Amino acid sequence: MEKQFKLEILSQESKIFEGDVVSLVVPAKLGFLGVLANHAPLICSLTSGKIVLRESSGKSTPIAVNSNGFLRVFNNQATILLGSA
């Protein structure tokens, strides 16, 4: 079984996602960025594009993002803050 980490995606309007995932791909300012379990601590700016998360069941979920935001990865937990999604 692949290692999991906690992910929370928040916008100004609501909580978009909260749960355990095995991978995350985000549209960072300088290109796409992938995150797996035990990733090094990180803070980066996000731009509009598509966030793709994959759960341990294999289900892949794309989330369209039409605003800037931030990603914080620390201690096996990722948090994404968005203007809107």
N, C-alpha and C positions, 0 to 999 in steps of 0.2 A: 504494500500500500504506500502511495506517495505521501510525503509529509505535508501537513496542512498548516495554514496560518490564518489568523482572524483578519477579516476585512470589513470595514464600515465605509459606506459611501453616503455622504450627506450633501444636500443642496439647501438653498435658502428656504425652499418650500417644504421639504420632507426628508425622511430617511429613505434612500433609494435601495440600499442593500445592507444587510448585516448577516454575517455567517462565516463559515470556514471554507477556504478555497485552497487549491493546490498551485494555481498560477494566476498571474495578473499581468496584463499588457496595457500600458497607458500611453497617450500621446503627449510626451514631454515637449518642452519648448525646442529642444535640440534633436528630436527624433523619438521614435518609439522606445519604451523602456519596459523590460520584463522583470517581474519580481517572483521569486520562489521562496519557500520556507527558509528560515535562517539567513535571510538577506542582511547585508550590512546596514547599519543605520543610514537613513537618507531623507532629505527633504528636497523636493524639486517643484518647479512650476509646470502646470499642465496647460495645454491649449485645446481648442475645439478639435473634435475627432471622434474616435470610437474606443471605449474601454472594453476589453474582453477579459472576462474572468472564467476560470474553469474549476468546477467543483470536483470532489473525489469520485462522484458517480460518473464523471466523464462529460457531464452536461456543460456546454460552453454557452455563456450568456454575453451578448454584445449590448453595450449601453451607449447610445448616441449622446455626445456632449457638445453643446453649442455655446459654451462659455469657457473662460479661463478658470483655473483652480489650482489646488496644491495637493501634493501627495506627501505623506509622512510615513516612513517605515521605521519601526523601532520595536525591539524585543518580540519578534514574531507577530507583530500586529501592524496592519496597514490602514491608514485613514485617508480618505479622499474628501476634500472640501471643494464643492463646486458652486458657481453662481447660479446655474440652472442646468437641467438635463432633460 
